[in-house]
Amino acid sequence: MSTSLYYNASRASALTAAETTAIERIVTARQASFPCPDEESLFLYEEGGDEPDAIVAGSTKMPFEVDHVMPVLEHVLGSVTELRRALPDAQWHVHLDDFDIPWDESEGYFLPS
């Protein structure tokens, strides 16, 4: 059984051209700096997923290799933090299967200790 991190943003208005460019820039930069090239990284769905009014949605399957889980999770949460900051007026939901990932204005998305 695998665990996945899911992320989505929704709002009534569609993405602007500038927002789309910003998202593409973030995704490209974050994928280029991904620490585990053999694992799944940030992955955005083509049409925003199944949520109503979704403007960004995606998921990342967590690795089976124990040593890769935390680096992958931290990197993808950092990526989603950047996406949220690029779309601050959207309603965001980030969760690791059934566990909601908290948001902190200064830290971004994080795993509580």
NUZALO-283500 format. One record per residue (C-alpha): residue number from 1; residue in one letter; x, y, z. Coordinates in steps of 0.25 Angstrom, whole numbers, plus 5000, padded with zeros to 4 digits. Layout:
<pts>
 seq type    x    y    z
 NUM    A    X    Y    Z
...
</pts>
This chain:
<pts>
 seq type    x    y    z
   1    M 5000 5000 5000
   2    S 5005 5014 4996
   3    T 5004 5027 5003
   4    S 5002 5040 4995
   5    L 5002 5055 4997
   6    Y 4990 5062 4990
   7    Y 4989 5077 4988
   8    N 4979 5086 4981
   9    A 4975 5100 4980
  10    S 4961 5105 4976
  11    R 4954 5118 4974
  12    A 4943 5123 4965
  13    S 4952 5130 4955
  14    A 4962 5123 4945
  15    L 4977 5125 4945
  16    T 4982 5137 4938
  17    A 4993 5136 4928
  18    A 5003 5142 4938
  19    E 4999 5132 4949
  20    T 5000 5121 4939
  21    T 5014 5126 4935
  22    A 5018 5127 4950
  23    I 5013 5113 4953
  24    E 5021 5107 4941
  25    R 5033 5114 4946
  26    I 5032 5109 4960
  27    V 5029 5094 4955
  28    T 5041 5095 4946
  29    A 5050 5100 4956
  30    R 5046 5091 4967
  31    Q 5047 5079 4958
  32    A 5061 5083 4954
  33    S 5065 5083 4969
  34    F 5058 5070 4973
  35    P 5067 5062 4982
  36    C 5063 5048 4978
  37    P 5062 5047 4963
  38    D 5057 5032 4963
  39    E 5045 5036 4971
  40    E 5032 5043 4968
  41    S 5033 5058 4970
  42    L 5023 5070 4969
  43    F 5012 5065 4959
  44    L 5001 5074 4955
  45    Y 4988 5069 4948
  46    E 4985 5074 4934
  47    E 4971 5080 4937
  48    G 4972 5083 4952
  49    G 4966 5070 4956
  50    D 4952 5066 4961
  51    E 4950 5077 4971
  52    P 4940 5088 4967
  53    D 4946 5101 4963
  54    A 4960 5094 4964
  55    I 4971 5103 4958
  56    V 4983 5095 4962
  57    A 4983 5080 4967
  58    G 4993 5069 4968
  59    S 4999 5058 4976
  60    T 5012 5051 4979
  61    K 5013 5037 4983
  62    M 5023 5035 4994
  63    P 5035 5026 4992
  64    F 5036 5012 4997
  65    E 5051 5015 5000
  66    V 5051 5019 5015
  67    D 5063 5029 5013
  68    H 5056 5036 5002
  69    V 5043 5039 5009
  70    M 5046 5051 5017
  71    P 5055 5058 5006
  72    V 5043 5056 4996
  73    L 5033 5060 5006
  74    E 5040 5073 5010
  75    H 5043 5077 4996
  76    V 5029 5075 4991
  77    L 5023 5082 5003
  78    G 5033 5093 4999
  79    S 5028 5093 4985
  80    V 5014 5094 4989
  81    T 5017 5105 4999
  82    E 5023 5113 4987
  83    L 5010 5110 4978
  84    R 5001 5115 4990
  85    R 5009 5128 4991
  86    A 5008 5130 4976
  87    L 4993 5128 4977
  88    P 4989 5134 4991
  89    D 4975 5137 4988
  90    A 4972 5122 4985
  91    Q 4966 5112 4995
  92    W 4977 5101 4998
  93    H 4976 5087 5003
  94    V 4988 5079 5005
  95    H 4988 5065 5011
  96    L 4996 5052 5013
  97    D 4985 5042 5010
  98    D 4975 5045 5022
  99    F 4984 5055 5030
 100    D 4983 5069 5027
 101    I 4996 5077 5026
 102    P 4996 5090 5034
 103    W 4999 5103 5028
 104    D 5008 5114 5035
 105    E 5009 5128 5029
 106    S 5024 5128 5032
 107    E 5028 5114 5030
 108    G 5018 5109 5019
 109    Y 5014 5095 5019
 110    F 5020 5086 5030
 111    L 5019 5073 5037
 112    P 5017 5076 5052
 113    S 5027 5069 5061
</pts>
